[in-house]
Amino acid sequence: MEFSVKSGSPEKQRTACVVVGVYEPRRLTPSAQRIDDLTDGYISSLIRRGDLEGKVGQTLLLHNIDNTLCDRILLVGCGRERDLSFTQYRKIISQSVSTLNDTGSMEAVFYLTELPVKGCNSSQRIRHAIEAAQDSLYRFDQLKSKKDTTRRPLRKIVLTVPNRRDLTDGEQAVREGMAITQGIQLAKDLGNMPGNICTPGYLADRAVTLSKVYSNLSTEILEEAELEKMGMNAFLSVSKGSRQPAKMIVMNFLNGDPADAPICLVGKGVTFDSGGISLKPGAAMDEMKYDMCGAASVLGTINAIAELQLEINVMAVIPTTENMPDGMATKPGDIVTSLSGTTIEILNTDAEGRLILCDALSYCERFNPSVVIDVATLTGACVVALGKHAAGLFSNHSPLCHELINAGKSTGDRVWEMPLWDEYQEQLKSNFADLANIGGKEAGSVTAATFLSAFCKKYHWAHLDIAGVAWKSGNHKGATGRPVSLLTQYVIDQAGDS
């Protein structure tokens, strides 16, 4: 899809379609009103007749309207103006794009960016429009023998700004939106790929391929022999039951001052999680291919910031493995020594994400990072706590926590701060090792984060538990690409402050 920005009146647009909004109840947006005035009240007469109420997502496609230069006009319901939220705005854009894609309009000029969305400026509305449009058109059909094709698909969207002086900011918003959606699509594709294809080796290959696109992005792959020599026994305890060798992917994007400490992003990359010896129930186990969505989102974020060529240094550390049952697999009660020297009693092999992450987090110390942010589909408990709307956020540094919250508000990719108090450490005590890898039934997402915090004492750290937001189930099953938008915005903000 091609996106661009321009200013100008709707009636002067020579295009396949002009898209304008109608508020509920039956009230025209400024651009719709302008067309109505020039067509002697044609649109308002249709609305008075009851053809469109203005409810969110309603559409009405008009053809060959007098005194206009476009082939079609699409009226889109926008709900009540005072209630127009980010979520509603995304629905409005998505419905508009789907309608245009199904009706043969290969290009369109959108005046929906004039809508007064709560908390969004013009640039943010442009970015959100691009993300919503790309999301509505996304399909994962690489593995289908017969693909559904649209005969005349929508190929070009022009997003409008109020004045010519707004074009520069609008063009930057398009660049950011395109880069972020490119990263989101990569994360979705990786997440949706089945576990028999998306193995640790596959993720490593994709990282190497990505680094070949950008001259200031490099990738190193650490193999099991090297990981064992380094002492990453917690990480390797998870891979023991798999015939797919574990990998540690280390990516280095250097585009800032060489003296500046890097931001380090860590992504959990369990390409299939059976639970190991602590085997999961069979129902919906196919969705455990999504247990590498943390890794996918980190790769997507690296893609986005490399595409934008942000003037900043960012590292990505991705431990990736399968978690499978086998005669060699780790058993409940086994004790391993992590890279940090901390001994861990593995009481449940299905609490494996924290085992691979703890060694990756210790590994990050060698880079002297400014901050470390890990991203993981870590606990079902976080889904119980927050549902599918917000990721859980844990941090040992209040400024970092606030910056991530603000980035989430800006992008709509929201997070919610969870407690990380000393009292929770009691639940992780072991009679036989320094730590247990689970803390019982209570506060499962908190004790998981508390476990990770034991390995992050030498730097500022945040943990995003994305188990509830990384994918959707049911009829719309598929990876969401979250939190690529949040992470990229955070890096954009840091690059702007440096």
C-alpha positions as CSV (number, residue, x, y, z in Angstrom):
1,M,0.0,0.0,0.0
2,E,1.2,3.5,-0.9
3,F,0.5,6.4,1.5
4,S,1.0,10.1,1.0
5,V,-0.2,13.4,2.4
6,K,-1.7,16.5,0.8
7,S,-3.8,19.6,1.5
8,G,-6.8,20.8,-0.5
9,S,-10.5,20.9,-0.8
10,P,-12.5,17.6,-1.2
11,E,-14.4,18.8,-4.2
12,K,-11.2,19.4,-6.1
13,Q,-9.7,15.9,-5.8
14,R,-9.3,14.0,-9.0
15,T,-9.4,10.5,-7.6
16,A,-11.3,7.2,-7.5
17,C,-12.9,8.1,-4.2
18,V,-13.1,10.9,-1.6
19,V,-13.8,9.6,2.0
20,V,-15.6,11.9,4.4
21,G,-17.3,11.4,7.7
22,V,-20.8,11.8,9.2
23,Y,-21.3,12.1,12.9
24,E,-24.2,10.6,14.8
25,P,-27.0,11.7,14.7
26,R,-26.8,12.6,11.0
27,R,-24.4,15.6,11.3
28,L,-21.8,16.3,8.6
29,T,-18.1,16.7,9.3
30,P,-16.5,19.9,7.8
31,S,-15.4,18.2,4.6
32,A,-18.7,16.4,4.1
33,Q,-20.4,19.8,4.7
34,R,-18.3,21.4,2.0
35,I,-19.3,18.8,-0.5
36,D,-22.9,19.1,0.5
37,D,-22.8,22.9,0.0
38,L,-21.4,22.5,-3.5
39,T,-23.9,19.8,-4.4
40,D,-27.0,21.8,-3.3
41,G,-27.6,19.7,-0.2
42,Y,-27.4,16.3,-1.9
43,I,-25.6,14.5,1.0
44,S,-27.8,16.1,3.7
45,S,-30.9,15.0,1.7
46,L,-29.8,11.4,1.7
47,I,-29.1,11.6,5.4
48,R,-32.5,13.1,6.2
49,R,-34.0,10.3,4.2
50,G,-32.4,7.8,6.6
51,D,-29.7,6.3,4.3
52,L,-27.0,6.9,7.0
53,E,-27.4,7.5,10.7
54,G,-23.7,8.2,11.4
55,K,-23.1,5.2,13.7
56,V,-19.5,4.1,13.9
57,G,-18.5,1.9,10.9
58,Q,-21.6,2.6,8.7
59,T,-20.8,3.3,5.1
60,L,-22.6,4.7,2.1
61,L,-20.9,4.8,-1.3
62,L,-22.0,7.4,-3.8
63,H,-21.2,7.7,-7.5
64,N,-21.0,10.5,-10.0
65,I,-21.8,13.4,-7.7
66,D,-22.3,16.8,-9.5
67,N,-19.7,19.6,-8.9
68,T,-17.0,17.2,-7.8
69,L,-14.1,15.7,-9.7
70,C,-13.9,12.3,-8.0
71,D,-15.6,9.1,-9.3
72,R,-17.1,8.2,-5.9
73,I,-17.7,9.6,-2.4
74,L,-17.6,7.3,0.6
75,L,-19.6,8.5,3.6
76,V,-18.5,6.9,6.8
77,G,-20.3,6.9,10.1
78,C,-18.1,8.4,12.9
79,G,-20.4,8.1,16.0
80,R,-20.8,11.0,18.3
81,E,-18.2,13.7,17.9
82,R,-17.6,14.2,21.7
83,D,-17.1,10.4,22.2
84,L,-14.6,9.9,19.4
85,S,-11.8,7.8,20.9
86,F,-8.7,6.2,19.4
87,T,-10.4,2.8,19.3
88,Q,-13.4,4.3,17.4
89,Y,-11.1,6.1,15.0
90,R,-9.3,2.9,14.2
91,K,-12.6,1.2,13.5
92,I,-13.7,4.0,11.2
93,I,-10.5,3.8,9.2
94,S,-10.6,0.0,9.0
95,Q,-14.2,-0.1,7.8
96,S,-13.5,2.6,5.2
97,V,-10.4,0.7,3.8
98,S,-12.3,-2.6,3.8
99,T,-15.2,-1.1,1.9
100,L,-12.9,0.6,-0.7
101,N,-10.9,-2.6,-1.2
102,D,-14.1,-4.6,-1.9
103,T,-15.6,-2.0,-4.3
104,G,-12.9,-1.4,-6.8
105,S,-11.6,2.0,-5.6
106,M,-7.9,1.6,-6.3
107,E,-7.0,4.9,-4.7
108,A,-8.7,7.3,-2.3
109,V,-8.3,10.6,-0.6
110,F,-9.2,10.4,3.1
111,Y,-10.6,13.4,5.0
112,L,-11.1,11.4,8.1
113,T,-7.8,12.8,9.5
114,E,-9.7,15.9,10.3
115,L,-11.7,14.1,13.0
116,P,-11.2,15.4,16.6
117,V,-9.9,12.2,18.1
118,K,-9.3,12.5,21.9
119,G,-5.6,12.9,22.7
120,C,-4.4,12.8,19.1
121,N,-2.8,15.5,17.1
122,S,-2.8,15.6,13.3
123,S,0.4,13.6,13.0
124,Q,-0.8,10.9,15.4
125,R,-4.1,10.6,13.4
126,I,-2.1,10.1,10.2
127,R,0.0,7.4,11.9
128,H,-3.0,5.6,13.4
129,A,-4.7,5.7,10.0
130,I,-1.8,4.0,8.3
131,E,-1.6,1.3,11.1
132,A,-5.4,0.7,11.0
133,A,-5.4,0.5,7.2
134,Q,-2.5,-1.9,7.0
135,D,-4.0,-4.0,9.8
136,S,-7.4,-4.3,8.0
137,L,-5.7,-5.5,4.8
138,Y,-3.3,-7.9,6.4
139,R,-3.6,-11.5,5.4
140,F,-1.4,-14.5,6.3
141,D,-1.9,-16.7,3.3
142,Q,1.7,-17.7,2.4
143,L,0.9,-21.4,3.1
144,K,-2.4,-21.6,1.3
145,S,-2.5,-23.4,-2.0
146,K,-5.3,-21.2,-3.2
147,K,-5.2,-17.5,-2.2
148,D,-8.2,-15.1,-2.2
149,T,-7.4,-12.3,-4.5
150,T,-9.1,-8.9,-4.9
151,R,-9.6,-8.0,-8.6
152,R,-9.1,-4.3,-8.1
153,P,-7.5,-3.8,-4.7
154,L,-7.0,-0.5,-2.9
155,R,-3.4,0.5,-3.7
156,K,-3.0,4.2,-2.7
157,I,-4.3,6.3,0.2
158,V,-3.8,10.0,0.4
159,L,-4.2,11.4,3.9
160,T,-5.1,15.1,4.2
161,V,-3.8,17.8,6.4
162,P,-5.5,21.2,7.1
163,N,-2.8,23.5,5.5
164,R,0.3,23.4,3.4
165,R,2.4,24.3,6.4
166,D,1.3,21.0,7.9
167,L,2.7,18.9,5.1
168,T,6.2,18.5,6.6
169,D,4.9,17.0,9.8
170,G,2.4,14.9,7.9
171,E,5.2,13.5,5.7
172,Q,7.2,12.6,8.7
173,A,4.1,10.9,10.2
174,V,3.8,8.9,7.0
175,R,7.4,7.8,7.2
176,E,7.0,6.7,10.8
177,G,3.7,5.0,10.1
178,M,5.1,3.1,7.2
179,A,8.2,1.9,9.1
180,I,6.1,0.9,12.1
181,T,3.6,-1.1,10.0
182,Q,6.5,-2.8,8.2
183,G,7.8,-3.9,11.6
184,I,4.3,-5.0,12.7
185,Q,3.9,-7.0,9.6
186,L,7.2,-8.8,10.2
187,A,6.1,-9.6,13.8
188,K,2.8,-10.9,12.6
189,D,4.3,-13.0,9.9
190,L,6.7,-14.6,12.3
191,G,4.1,-15.1,14.9
192,N,1.6,-16.7,12.5
193,M,4.2,-19.1,11.0
194,P,3.7,-22.6,12.3
195,G,6.2,-24.2,14.6
196,N,7.4,-26.7,12.1
197,I,8.7,-23.9,9.9
198,C,9.4,-21.1,12.5
199,T,12.1,-22.9,14.4
200,P,15.0,-21.2,16.3
201,G,17.1,-21.6,13.2
202,Y,14.4,-19.9,11.1
203,L,14.3,-16.9,13.5
204,A,18.1,-16.7,13.4
205,D,18.0,-16.8,9.6
206,R,15.4,-14.0,9.4
207,A,17.5,-11.8,11.7
208,V,20.6,-12.4,9.6
209,T,18.6,-11.5,6.4
210,L,17.3,-8.4,8.0
211,S,20.8,-7.2,8.9
212,K,21.8,-7.5,5.3
213,V,19.3,-4.7,4.4
214,Y,20.9,-2.0,6.6
215,S,24.6,-1.3,6.7
216,N,24.5,-0.2,10.3
217,L,22.7,-3.3,11.6
218,S,24.7,-6.4,12.4
219,T,23.7,-9.8,13.7
220,E,25.6,-12.5,15.6
221,I,24.2,-16.0,16.2
222,L,25.5,-17.8,19.3
223,E,25.1,-21.6,19.1
224,E,24.5,-24.1,21.9
225,A,28.2,-25.0,22.3
226,E,29.1,-21.4,23.0
227,L,26.1,-20.9,25.2
228,E,27.2,-23.9,27.3
229,K,30.7,-22.6,27.5
230,M,29.5,-19.3,28.7
231,G,27.4,-20.9,31.5
232,M,23.8,-20.3,30.2
233,N,22.5,-23.4,31.9
234,A,19.1,-21.9,32.7
235,F,18.5,-21.2,29.0
236,L,19.9,-24.6,27.9
237,S,17.7,-26.4,30.4
238,V,14.7,-25.5,28.3
239,S,16.2,-26.7,25.0
240,K,17.3,-30.1,26.3
241,G,14.1,-31.8,25.3
242,S,14.1,-30.5,21.7
243,R,15.8,-31.7,18.6
244,Q,16.0,-28.1,17.4
245,P,19.2,-26.5,18.7
246,A,18.7,-23.3,20.7
247,K,20.1,-20.0,19.4
248,M,21.0,-16.7,20.9
249,I,20.4,-13.9,18.4
250,V,22.3,-10.7,19.1
251,M,21.6,-7.7,16.9
252,N,23.4,-4.4,17.0
253,F,22.0,-1.2,15.4
254,L,24.6,1.5,15.7
255,N,23.4,4.9,14.4
256,G,24.1,7.1,17.4
257,D,27.2,8.5,19.1
258,P,29.5,5.5,19.6
259,A,30.0,6.7,23.2
260,D,26.3,6.5,24.0
261,A,25.1,3.4,25.9
262,P,22.6,1.4,23.9
263,I,19.0,0.6,24.6
264,C,18.8,-3.2,24.9
265,L,15.6,-5.0,23.8
266,V,15.2,-8.7,24.9
267,G,12.6,-10.9,23.3
268,K,11.4,-14.3,24.5
269,G,11.7,-16.7,21.5
270,V,10.1,-20.0,22.4
271,T,9.0,-21.1,19.0
272,F,6.7,-23.8,20.4
273,D,5.9,-24.4,24.0
274,S,4.5,-27.8,24.9
275,G,5.2,-27.2,28.5
276,G,7.9,-29.8,28.5
277,I,7.5,-32.5,31.1
278,S,4.9,-30.3,32.8
279,L,2.8,-30.8,29.7
280,K,0.1,-28.3,28.8
281,P,-3.5,-29.4,28.2
282,G,-4.2,-30.3,24.6
283,A,-6.9,-27.7,24.0
284,A,-5.6,-24.7,22.0
285,M,-2.1,-26.0,22.3
286,D,-1.6,-25.0,18.6
287,E,-1.5,-21.4,19.9
288,M,1.7,-22.1,21.7
289,K,3.5,-21.3,18.4
290,Y,2.8,-17.7,19.5
291,D,5.2,-18.1,22.5
292,M,7.8,-16.4,20.4
293,C,5.9,-13.2,19.9
294,G,8.2,-11.3,22.2
295,A,11.1,-12.2,19.9
296,A,9.0,-11.3,16.9
297,S,8.1,-7.9,18.3
298,V,11.7,-7.2,19.0
299,L,12.7,-8.1,15.5
300,G,9.8,-5.9,14.2
301,T,11.0,-3.0,16.3
302,I,14.6,-3.3,15.1
303,N,13.2,-3.4,11.5
304,A,11.2,-0.2,12.2
305,I,14.0,1.8,13.8
306,A,16.5,0.7,11.1
307,E,14.0,1.7,8.4
308,L,13.7,5.2,10.1
309,Q,17.5,5.4,10.6
310,L,16.9,6.8,14.1
311,E,20.1,8.4,15.5
312,I,20.5,6.0,18.4
313,N,22.1,2.8,19.4
314,V,19.9,-0.2,20.1
315,M,20.8,-3.8,20.9
316,A,18.5,-6.8,20.5
317,V,19.1,-10.0,22.4
318,I,16.8,-12.9,21.5
319,P,17.1,-16.3,23.2
320,T,15.2,-18.8,21.1
321,T,14.3,-22.5,21.6
322,E,11.5,-25.0,21.7
323,N,10.2,-26.4,24.9
324,M,9.5,-30.1,24.3
325,P,9.1,-33.3,26.4
326,D,11.8,-35.9,25.8
327,G,14.0,-38.4,27.6
328,M,16.6,-35.7,27.9
329,A,14.2,-33.0,28.9
330,T,14.6,-31.1,32.2
331,K,12.5,-32.6,35.0
332,P,10.6,-30.8,37.8
333,G,12.9,-30.6,40.7
334,D,16.1,-30.3,38.7
335,I,18.5,-27.5,39.7
336,V,20.6,-25.5,37.3
337,T,23.1,-22.7,37.6
338,S,22.4,-19.6,35.6
339,L,24.9,-17.4,33.8
340,S,24.8,-15.0,36.8
341,G,25.8,-17.9,39.1
342,T,22.3,-18.0,40.7
343,T,21.0,-21.5,41.2
344,I,17.4,-22.2,40.2
345,E,15.2,-25.1,41.3
346,I,12.9,-25.8,38.3
347,L,9.6,-26.8,39.9
348,N,7.6,-26.4,36.7
349,T,9.1,-26.9,33.2
350,D,6.2,-24.8,31.8
351,A,7.6,-21.8,33.5
352,E,10.4,-21.8,30.9
353,G,10.3,-18.3,29.5
354,R,11.8,-16.8,32.7
355,L,14.6,-19.4,32.4
356,I,15.7,-18.4,29.0
357,L,15.2,-14.7,29.8
358,C,17.2,-14.7,33.0
359,D,20.4,-15.7,31.2
360,A,19.7,-13.2,28.3
361,L,19.2,-10.5,30.9
362,S,22.5,-11.3,32.6
363,Y,24.2,-11.4,29.1
364,C,23.0,-7.8,28.6
365,E,25.3,-6.5,31.4
366,R,28.3,-6.7,29.0
367,F,26.9,-3.9,26.8
368,N,26.5,-1.4,29.7
369,P,23.0,-0.5,28.5
370,S,21.2,2.7,29.3
371,V,18.0,0.6,29.8
372,V,16.9,-3.0,29.2
373,I,13.4,-3.8,28.2
374,D,12.3,-7.5,27.9
375,V,9.2,-8.5,26.0
376,A,7.6,-11.9,26.7
377,T,4.4,-13.9,26.4
378,L,5.2,-14.9,30.0
379,T,2.2,-15.8,32.1
380,G,-1.5,-16.7,31.7
381,A,-1.9,-14.9,35.0
382,C,-1.3,-11.6,33.2
383,V,-4.2,-12.4,30.9
384,V,-6.4,-13.1,33.9
385,A,-5.3,-9.8,35.4
386,L,-5.5,-7.4,32.4
387,G,-7.4,-9.3,29.7
388,K,-6.6,-8.7,26.0
389,H,-6.4,-4.9,26.1
390,A,-3.2,-3.9,28.0
391,A,0.2,-5.6,28.5
392,G,1.6,-5.9,32.0
393,L,4.5,-3.5,32.8
394,F,7.0,-4.1,35.6
395,S,10.1,-2.0,36.2
396,N,12.8,-1.2,38.7
397,H,13.1,2.4,37.5
398,S,10.2,4.8,37.7
399,P,11.3,7.2,34.8
400,L,11.6,4.2,32.4
401,C,8.2,3.0,33.5
402,H,6.6,6.4,32.9
403,E,8.2,6.7,29.5
404,L,6.8,3.4,28.4
405,I,3.3,4.3,29.7
406,N,3.4,7.6,27.8
407,A,4.6,5.8,24.6
408,G,1.7,3.4,25.0
409,K,-0.8,6.2,25.4
410,S,0.5,7.9,22.3
411,T,0.3,4.8,20.2
412,G,-2.8,3.2,21.7
413,D,-0.6,0.1,22.4
414,R,-1.3,0.4,26.1
415,V,0.5,-1.0,29.1
416,W,-0.5,-1.1,32.8
417,E,2.0,-0.8,35.7
418,M,2.0,-3.8,38.0
419,P,3.6,-4.1,41.5
420,L,7.1,-5.3,42.0
421,W,7.4,-5.3,45.7
422,D,10.0,-7.0,47.9
423,E,7.2,-9.0,49.6
424,Y,6.7,-11.2,46.5
425,Q,10.3,-12.5,46.8
426,E,9.1,-14.7,49.6
427,Q,7.1,-16.8,47.2
428,L,10.3,-17.7,45.2
429,K,12.2,-19.2,48.1
430,S,13.6,-22.7,47.6
431,N,14.9,-25.2,50.2
432,F,17.5,-26.4,47.8
433,A,18.5,-23.5,45.5
434,D,18.8,-19.8,45.5
435,L,15.5,-19.4,43.7
436,A,12.5,-21.4,42.6
437,N,11.2,-20.8,39.1
438,I,7.6,-20.5,40.2
439,G,5.9,-18.8,43.2
440,G,2.6,-20.7,43.6
441,K,-0.9,-19.8,42.4
442,E,-1.1,-16.3,43.8
443,A,0.1,-13.3,41.7
444,G,1.6,-15.4,39.0
445,S,2.6,-12.6,36.6
446,V,4.1,-10.6,39.6
447,T,6.2,-13.5,40.8
448,A,7.4,-14.2,37.3
449,A,8.6,-10.6,37.0
450,T,10.0,-10.7,40.5
451,F,12.1,-13.7,39.4
452,L,13.4,-11.8,36.4
453,S,14.2,-8.7,38.6
454,A,16.8,-10.8,40.5
455,F,18.9,-10.7,37.3
456,C,18.5,-7.0,36.5
457,K,20.1,-5.3,39.5
458,K,22.9,-3.7,37.6
459,Y,20.8,-1.6,35.2
460,H,17.5,0.1,34.7
461,W,15.0,-2.5,33.5
462,A,11.4,-3.0,32.4
463,H,9.5,-6.2,31.7
464,L,6.4,-6.3,29.3
465,D,4.2,-9.3,29.8
466,I,2.4,-9.5,26.5
467,A,0.6,-12.8,26.9
468,G,-2.8,-11.2,26.6
469,V,-2.1,-8.9,23.7
470,A,0.3,-10.7,21.4
471,W,-2.3,-12.7,19.5
472,K,-6.1,-13.1,19.1
473,S,-8.0,-16.4,19.3
474,G,-11.3,-17.6,17.8
475,N,-12.5,-16.6,14.3
476,H,-9.9,-13.8,14.1
477,K,-7.0,-15.9,15.3
478,G,-3.7,-14.4,14.5
479,A,-0.7,-12.4,15.8
480,T,-1.3,-8.7,16.5
481,G,2.2,-7.4,16.1
482,R,2.1,-5.8,19.6
483,P,4.0,-4.1,21.1
484,V,6.1,-3.0,18.0
485,S,4.3,0.3,17.9
486,L,4.9,1.0,21.6
487,L,8.6,0.0,21.5
488,T,9.3,2.0,18.3
489,Q,7.6,5.1,19.8
490,Y,9.7,4.7,22.9
491,V,12.9,4.6,20.9
492,I,11.7,7.5,18.7
493,D,11.2,9.5,22.0
494,Q,14.7,8.6,23.2
495,A,16.3,9.5,19.9
496,G,14.5,12.9,20.0
497,D,15.8,13.6,23.5
498,S,19.4,12.6,22.8
